[in-house]
Structures are given as structure tokens and as C-alpha cells.
Amino acid sequence: MLSCRYIEYRPLIIEMNRYENLFLEILQQSKGATAIYDTVDIRIAFVNDAMYEIWGRGEEIIGHCFGDVFPEFTEQGFTEILKNVWITGETYEAKEYPANVAINKVTELKYFDFSYQAVLDDDGKTYAIIHTATDVSSRRRALERVQEQDDILAFNNELEVLTRTLSHDLKNPLSIAKMGAQYMQTKDSLTKAEKYKWTTIILDALTSMEQIIGHKIQLNQARMLKYDNECVSLEKTIRKICLESQTLYNSTDCVFKIGQLKYLYGDEGILYQIFFNIISNAVKYSSKQKKPIVEINSSKKQGYIVYTVQDNGIGIPKKELESVFQQFHRASNTEGFPGTGIGLCVVKKIMTRLKGKITLSSTVDKGTTVELAFPEITQCRGDVERTDD
């Protein structure tokens, strides 16, 4: 038999249930993705169609705990955040938050604006969490493309300035070579010493021009942002660069210690350009040591493949470690070594375009270590092990 009190409040209960059902029906038809959890274990009590679409799941998940249904979300920390919201009663909000979403065994990185809003009773205790989410992946990628285009324009403007400057620099060695050729042409006879002197002047001028043109080509290549990316083994490339650098800087006694060389995902030509600049610098600035040594290794660190190139050369003064990345800047202790101060500038710009990083550490008269961090790509997991001296 129903109590009088129940009979008295029954219309109110019916009215509350009617409003609750209406509320859920509104949420169900809403285009905004919504889910409701009703226990401290984050049990899924309600999900609308928009949220089902985001999760790639159906009604079979109702009544199950969030962490059991979505172990991949638990690994990414979302279950822990939800439980903390339940315990503290404090709403959690995030913008453009990255999440790896697995649908039909295919995992895709997406970005979401979302909130976990705690619903509290009169005693201030949580009795539900309302989860709302918006997939902003398309917006995020569109903004990234806009930013990338802005970066391209800025980068190209810088390179145009560099190219004009380099073209201007060609005039001096060209004038010297021309002057030497004209002098030799106007003389009916030259002594052996004079011939040697003027041919040396001309050859030095041509060498300078060759270096300047070479840097110009590097800069133009750096402007090409559509690369033929593939999984690249750097074993042959790095050994080729080592031999070329020995010849270029007459450092045949340089010892190379090559360790593990992990595969990289990228354009082989661009990777060659990066490593040639770094390794040739290591050979050049250690070439005057009694026993020049260059060590090359790679490892995995926090989502990056990190290549390390270490030498025992002249080093870089501590206060100049950042400025050596500026165009045409060379460290104050590089007098007597050839160079134009462009190589590191180019490498830094390319690494930025590849979403990588370059860092330097150095001690004067003891050597320099360069770290090149490339984003690790899941499509490329091959490793080459090598420990040759």
C-alpha cells in the first residue's frame, strides 16, 4: 500500500521525470557531442549521437565504465581527469586538446575543445559529470596551414635577402679573377713565379665563387618545402659525407666513430644537406688538432630521433652559442678557417620546417656537440647498428 506521503508527491515525481526525459531528448538531438557519467567509476549513463560519432561506438557502451570501454583514453590520462573532477567537483575545460582516437582499429590524432562539468547536489557532492566535446581537428589543421603559409612567405623573404647578398658577394672574387686573367693576357711573357702567383690568385677567386654559389644552391633548396619523403637509411650518406669532408678540409687523419644510425623519415637530399653542413663543420674545426675525432650517434628521446655529432675541435665561446645561427655570423675564434657563416643558419631553418630542433653545446678548445632532433614517424622503424672507428 502506498503511503500518503508518496501519493502526495507522486505528481511532482512524474513531473520531474517528464522534464528529465525532455532534457535527455533535447541532448540526444543536439548537434553538440554530449555524454553523462553517473558514478565515481565514471559509468556511462547517457551518450548522444554526436558523441557516438566522435567515439566510433554505439549503444552497447551504456552502463559500462569509461576506462573499460576506452583503454586508449585511459592511457592518455582522460579517465584520471574525469575521476579527479568527480572527487573535487571542479569542472575541467580544455581547448584544442590532442587525443588519439581509435575507430575500427585505426588510430587518428584529433583535437578537441571539451569540458567535464561536475553536477553537484545540495551537499556539494558530485552525482554526475556532463561531458561536452567539439572536434576542432579541421579548424586546427586549417590554422596550421595558414600559419605554414605565413612562415613560408617570411622564410622566402629572408632567403631572397640572403640570395641578393650572396649575388653581390660574387662581384669581388669575379673582379679579382677577371683582373688576373687580363693581366696574364696583356703580358707576352711571364716568369714561372709570376704565373704561379696569378694562377693562384685566379684559382682562389674561383674557389670563393664556387663556395658562394654552393651556398646559394643550399638556400634555394631550403625554400623547397614539398619533399619526397621516405624512410631513409643514413649509413651510406653519412659515410660519404665523412669522406667528402676529409678531402675538402685536407683532414685525412680525422677519425670517425660512427655508432647507431637510426632510420629517418624525410627527403634524402634534404637530409644530406643537413648532415653535410654539420659533419663538415665538425671536420673543419677539428682539423688542426693532433688527433681529430668526430663521433656520430643516434637515439630515441621523447618522440624524436636525435642524431648527435660531436668533435674535439676549437669549440664555440659560450656567449656566442645562439648567435652562430644568425646569417653570416661566425664565432670569434674561427679566424683561419674558411666559411661564410651560412651553414648553421640554413640548417636551423630547414629543421624548423621539418618540425625538428637543433641544439649546440660547446667548450672552447675542447669541442662542440650538435644535436639534431627529428620527429619520430611510426611508418619508419628500421634501425642500422654500427660501431666502427
C-alpha positions as CSV (number, residue, x, y, z in Angstrom):
1,M,0.0,0.0,0.0
2,L,1.4,3.4,-1.0
3,S,2.0,5.8,1.8
4,C,0.1,9.1,1.9
5,R,3.4,11.0,1.5
6,Y,4.2,9.1,-1.7
7,I,0.7,9.8,-3.1
8,E,1.1,13.4,-2.1
9,Y,4.4,13.8,-4.0
10,R,3.7,11.4,-6.9
11,P,2.6,14.2,-9.3
12,L,5.8,16.1,-8.5
13,I,7.9,13.0,-9.2
14,I,6.1,12.3,-12.5
15,E,6.6,16.0,-13.5
16,M,10.3,15.7,-12.7
17,N,10.7,12.5,-14.7
18,R,8.9,14.2,-17.6
19,Y,11.3,17.1,-17.5
20,E,14.3,14.8,-17.2
21,N,13.2,12.8,-20.2
22,L,12.6,16.0,-22.1
23,F,16.1,17.2,-21.2
24,L,17.7,14.0,-22.3
25,E,15.7,14.0,-25.5
26,I,17.0,17.5,-26.2
27,L,20.6,16.4,-25.6
28,Q,20.0,13.4,-27.8
29,Q,19.0,15.5,-30.7
30,S,21.7,18.2,-30.1
31,K,24.5,18.5,-32.6
32,G,26.9,19.1,-29.7
33,A,28.5,15.9,-28.6
34,T,27.4,15.1,-25.0
35,A,27.9,12.3,-22.6
36,I,26.8,11.9,-18.9
37,Y,28.6,9.8,-16.3
38,D,26.8,8.9,-13.0
39,T,29.3,7.1,-10.7
40,V,32.7,7.7,-9.3
41,D,33.9,4.9,-11.5
42,I,32.8,7.1,-14.5
43,R,30.0,4.8,-15.6
44,I,28.5,5.9,-18.9
45,A,24.8,6.8,-18.3
46,F,24.0,8.7,-21.5
47,V,25.6,9.4,-24.9
48,N,24.0,11.3,-27.7
49,D,24.6,10.6,-31.4
50,A,27.1,13.3,-31.9
51,M,29.3,11.8,-29.2
52,Y,28.8,8.2,-30.6
53,E,30.2,9.5,-33.9
54,I,33.3,11.0,-32.3
55,W,34.0,7.8,-30.3
56,G,33.0,5.5,-33.2
57,R,30.9,3.4,-30.8
58,G,27.2,2.6,-30.3
59,E,24.7,2.0,-27.5
60,E,26.5,-1.1,-26.3
61,I,28.8,1.1,-24.2
62,I,25.9,2.4,-22.0
63,G,26.2,1.2,-18.4
64,H,29.9,0.4,-18.7
65,C,32.8,2.3,-17.1
66,F,34.6,4.8,-19.4
67,G,38.0,3.4,-18.6
68,D,36.9,-0.2,-19.5
69,V,35.4,0.9,-22.8
70,F,38.2,3.2,-23.8
71,P,41.6,1.8,-22.5
72,E,43.3,4.1,-25.1
73,F,41.8,7.1,-23.4
74,T,42.9,5.9,-20.0
75,E,46.5,5.6,-21.3
76,Q,46.2,9.2,-22.4
77,G,45.1,10.4,-19.0
78,F,41.4,11.2,-19.6
79,T,40.0,8.7,-17.1
80,E,42.2,10.1,-14.4
81,I,41.0,13.6,-15.2
82,L,37.3,12.5,-15.0
83,K,37.8,10.8,-11.7
84,N,39.5,13.9,-10.3
85,V,36.6,16.1,-11.5
86,W,34.2,13.7,-9.6
87,I,36.2,13.8,-6.4
88,T,36.9,17.6,-6.4
89,G,33.7,18.8,-8.0
90,E,35.7,21.2,-10.1
91,T,34.9,21.5,-13.8
92,Y,37.8,20.7,-16.3
93,E,38.0,22.5,-19.6
94,A,40.5,22.3,-22.5
95,K,40.9,23.9,-25.9
96,E,42.4,22.1,-29.0
97,Y,43.4,19.2,-26.8
98,P,45.2,16.4,-28.7
99,A,43.8,12.9,-28.5
100,N,44.5,9.6,-30.3
101,V,41.1,8.2,-31.2
102,A,40.9,4.5,-32.3
103,I,37.9,3.7,-34.6
104,N,37.8,0.3,-36.3
105,K,41.3,-0.4,-35.2
106,V,42.6,2.8,-37.0
107,T,44.1,5.4,-34.7
108,E,44.0,9.0,-35.7
109,L,45.3,12.1,-33.9
110,K,42.4,14.6,-33.4
111,Y,42.0,17.8,-31.5
112,F,39.0,18.7,-29.2
113,D,37.5,21.6,-27.3
114,F,35.9,19.8,-24.3
115,S,34.7,20.2,-20.8
116,Y,34.0,17.8,-17.9
117,Q,31.4,19.7,-15.8
118,A,30.6,18.3,-12.3
119,V,26.9,18.4,-11.3
120,L,26.7,18.8,-7.5
121,D,23.9,18.1,-5.0
122,D,22.8,20.3,-2.2
123,D,25.7,19.0,-0.1
124,G,28.2,19.9,-2.7
125,K,28.9,16.3,-3.7
126,T,29.2,15.2,-7.3
127,Y,26.4,13.0,-8.6
128,A,27.1,13.3,-12.3
129,I,29.5,14.7,-14.9
130,I,28.4,16.2,-18.1
131,H,31.0,15.8,-20.9
132,T,30.7,18.0,-23.9
133,A,33.1,18.0,-26.8
134,T,33.7,19.6,-30.2
135,D,36.0,18.1,-32.8
136,V,38.2,21.0,-33.9
137,S,40.7,19.0,-35.9
138,S,39.8,20.6,-39.2
139,R,40.0,24.1,-37.8
140,R,43.3,23.3,-36.1
141,R,44.8,21.9,-39.3
142,A,43.4,24.9,-41.4
143,L,45.0,27.3,-39.0
144,E,48.3,25.3,-39.2
145,R,48.2,25.6,-43.0
146,V,47.6,29.3,-42.7
147,Q,50.5,29.6,-40.3
148,E,52.6,27.4,-42.5
149,Q,51.9,29.7,-45.5
150,D,52.8,32.7,-43.4
151,D,56.0,31.0,-42.4
152,I,56.8,30.2,-46.0
153,L,56.3,33.8,-47.0
154,A,58.5,35.1,-44.2
155,F,61.1,32.4,-44.9
156,N,61.2,33.1,-48.6
157,N,61.6,36.8,-47.9
158,E,64.6,36.1,-45.7
159,L,66.1,33.8,-48.3
160,E,65.6,36.4,-51.1
161,V,67.6,38.9,-49.0
162,L,70.3,36.3,-48.5
163,T,70.4,35.4,-52.2
164,R,70.7,39.1,-53.2
165,T,73.6,39.5,-50.7
166,L,75.3,36.4,-51.9
167,S,75.0,37.6,-55.5
168,H,76.5,40.8,-54.5
169,D,79.4,39.0,-52.9
170,L,80.2,37.2,-56.2
171,K,81.3,40.5,-57.6
172,N,84.5,40.7,-55.6
173,P,86.1,37.3,-56.5
174,L,84.8,37.7,-60.0
175,S,86.6,41.0,-60.4
176,I,89.8,39.5,-59.0
177,A,89.7,36.6,-61.4
178,K,89.0,38.9,-64.3
179,M,91.8,41.2,-63.3
180,G,94.2,38.3,-63.0
181,A,93.2,36.9,-66.4
182,Q,93.5,40.3,-68.1
183,Y,97.0,40.8,-66.5
184,M,98.2,37.5,-67.8
185,Q,96.7,38.2,-71.2
186,T,98.5,41.5,-71.6
187,K,101.9,40.1,-70.8
188,D,103.8,38.5,-73.6
189,S,106.0,36.6,-71.2
190,L,105.7,35.8,-67.5
191,T,108.2,34.2,-65.2
192,K,107.4,31.0,-63.5
193,A,106.9,32.8,-60.2
194,E,104.5,35.3,-61.8
195,K,102.5,32.6,-63.4
196,Y,102.2,30.7,-60.1
197,K,101.2,33.9,-58.3
198,W,98.5,34.9,-60.7
199,T,97.1,31.5,-61.4
200,T,96.9,31.0,-57.6
201,I,95.0,34.3,-57.3
202,I,92.6,33.3,-60.0
203,L,92.1,29.8,-58.6
204,D,91.5,31.2,-55.1
205,A,88.9,33.6,-56.5
206,L,87.2,30.8,-58.4
207,T,87.1,28.7,-55.3
208,S,85.5,31.6,-53.4
209,M,82.9,31.9,-56.2
210,E,82.3,28.2,-56.1
211,Q,81.6,28.3,-52.3
212,I,79.3,31.3,-52.7
213,I,77.3,29.6,-55.5
214,G,77.2,26.4,-53.4
215,H,75.6,28.3,-50.5
216,K,73.2,29.9,-52.9
217,I,72.1,26.5,-54.1
218,Q,71.6,25.4,-50.5
219,L,69.4,28.4,-49.8
220,N,67.3,27.8,-52.8
221,Q,66.9,24.1,-51.9
222,A,65.9,25.2,-48.4
223,R,63.0,27.1,-50.0
224,M,61.5,23.9,-51.4
225,L,59.0,22.8,-48.9
226,K,57.4,19.9,-50.7
227,Y,59.8,17.0,-50.1
228,D,59.7,13.4,-51.5
229,N,59.5,11.9,-48.0
230,E,60.5,8.2,-47.5
231,C,62.2,6.0,-44.9
232,V,65.9,6.8,-45.3
233,S,68.9,4.8,-44.1
234,L,71.7,7.3,-43.5
235,E,74.5,4.7,-43.3
236,K,75.9,5.3,-46.8
237,T,75.0,9.0,-46.8
238,I,76.9,9.8,-43.6
239,R,80.0,7.8,-44.6
240,K,80.0,9.6,-48.0
241,I,79.8,13.0,-46.2
242,C,82.7,11.9,-43.9
243,L,85.0,11.2,-46.9
244,E,84.0,14.4,-48.7
245,S,84.7,16.4,-45.6
246,Q,88.1,14.8,-45.1
247,T,89.0,15.8,-48.7
248,L,87.5,19.3,-48.5
249,Y,89.5,20.3,-45.4
250,N,92.6,18.1,-46.0
251,S,92.0,16.2,-42.8
252,T,92.7,12.7,-43.9
253,D,93.8,11.8,-40.3
254,C,90.4,12.6,-38.9
255,V,89.0,9.6,-37.0
256,F,85.3,8.9,-37.3
257,K,83.5,7.0,-34.6
258,I,80.1,6.0,-36.0
259,G,77.6,4.4,-33.7
260,Q,74.0,3.6,-34.1
261,L,72.3,5.2,-37.1
262,K,68.6,5.1,-36.9
263,Y,66.4,5.5,-39.9
264,L,64.8,8.9,-40.6
265,Y,61.6,9.7,-42.5
266,G,62.2,12.5,-44.9
267,D,63.8,13.7,-48.2
268,E,67.2,12.1,-48.8
269,G,68.6,15.2,-50.5
270,I,67.5,17.5,-47.7
271,L,68.9,15.1,-45.1
272,Y,72.2,15.1,-47.0
273,Q,72.2,18.9,-46.9
274,I,71.6,19.0,-43.1
275,F,74.3,16.4,-42.2
276,F,76.9,17.7,-44.7
277,N,76.8,21.1,-43.0
278,I,77.1,19.7,-39.5
279,I,79.7,17.0,-40.2
280,S,81.8,19.1,-42.4
281,N,81.9,21.8,-39.7
282,A,83.0,19.2,-37.2
283,V,85.8,18.0,-39.5
284,K,86.8,21.6,-40.4
285,Y,87.0,22.9,-36.9
286,S,88.9,19.9,-35.5
287,S,91.3,19.6,-38.5
288,K,94.1,21.4,-36.7
289,Q,94.1,19.0,-33.7
290,K,96.8,16.5,-33.4
291,K,94.2,13.7,-33.5
292,P,90.9,15.0,-34.9
293,I,87.9,12.9,-33.8
294,V,84.3,13.1,-34.9
295,E,81.6,10.9,-33.2
296,I,78.2,10.3,-34.8
297,N,75.4,8.6,-33.0
298,S,71.6,8.5,-32.8
299,S,68.9,7.5,-30.2
300,K,65.2,7.9,-29.4
301,K,64.2,10.6,-27.0
302,Q,60.7,11.7,-26.1
303,G,59.1,11.2,-29.6
304,Y,62.2,12.3,-31.5
305,I,65.1,10.6,-33.3
306,V,68.1,12.5,-32.1
307,Y,71.4,12.5,-34.0
308,T,74.5,13.7,-32.2
309,V,77.6,14.9,-33.9
310,Q,80.5,15.6,-31.6
311,D,84.0,16.8,-32.4
312,N,87.1,17.8,-30.4
313,G,87.8,21.0,-32.3
314,I,88.2,24.6,-31.4
315,G,84.7,24.9,-29.8
316,I,82.4,28.0,-29.6
317,P,82.5,30.7,-27.0
318,K,79.6,30.2,-24.6
319,K,78.1,33.7,-25.2
320,E,78.1,33.0,-29.0
321,L,76.2,29.7,-29.0
322,E,72.9,31.3,-30.1
323,S,74.3,33.9,-32.4
324,V,76.1,31.4,-34.6
325,F,72.6,30.5,-36.1
326,Q,72.3,34.1,-37.4
327,Q,73.0,34.6,-41.1
328,F,76.7,35.4,-41.9
329,H,77.7,35.2,-38.3
330,R,80.8,33.2,-37.4
331,A,82.3,32.6,-34.0
332,S,85.0,34.9,-33.0
333,N,87.6,32.1,-32.8
334,T,87.2,30.9,-36.4
335,E,89.9,33.1,-38.0
336,G,92.0,31.0,-40.3
337,F,89.1,28.6,-41.1
338,P,87.2,29.0,-44.4
339,G,83.5,29.8,-44.3
340,T,80.7,32.4,-44.8
341,G,78.6,31.9,-41.7
342,I,75.6,30.5,-43.6
343,G,75.6,26.7,-43.0
344,L,74.1,26.7,-39.5
345,C,71.6,29.4,-40.5
346,V,70.3,27.1,-43.3
347,V,70.3,24.0,-41.1
348,K,68.3,25.8,-38.4
349,K,65.7,27.0,-40.9
350,I,65.3,23.5,-42.5
351,M,65.0,21.8,-39.1
352,T,62.3,24.3,-38.2
353,R,60.4,23.5,-41.4
354,L,60.7,19.8,-40.6
355,K,59.3,20.5,-37.1
356,G,62.6,19.4,-35.6
357,K,65.2,21.0,-33.4
358,I,68.9,21.8,-33.4
359,T,70.9,22.5,-30.3
360,L,74.5,23.2,-29.6
361,S,76.7,22.7,-26.6
362,S,80.4,23.6,-26.7
363,T,83.6,24.3,-24.8
364,V,86.4,26.4,-26.3
365,D,89.4,24.2,-27.2
366,K,87.6,21.0,-26.3
367,G,84.9,20.7,-29.0
368,T,81.3,21.0,-29.9
369,T,78.3,18.7,-29.8
370,V,75.4,19.3,-32.2
371,E,72.0,17.5,-31.5
372,L,69.6,17.2,-34.4
373,A,66.1,16.1,-33.2
374,F,63.8,14.8,-35.9
375,P,60.1,13.9,-35.1
376,E,59.7,10.1,-34.9
377,I,57.4,8.8,-37.6
378,T,55.6,5.5,-37.0
379,Q,56.0,4.5,-40.7
380,C,59.7,4.3,-40.3
381,R,61.0,2.0,-37.6
382,G,64.1,0.4,-39.1
383,D,67.5,0.7,-37.3
384,V,71.0,0.2,-38.5
385,E,73.5,-0.8,-35.9
386,R,77.1,0.3,-36.5
387,T,80.1,0.8,-34.2
388,D,83.1,1.5,-36.5
389,D,86.1,3.6,-35.6
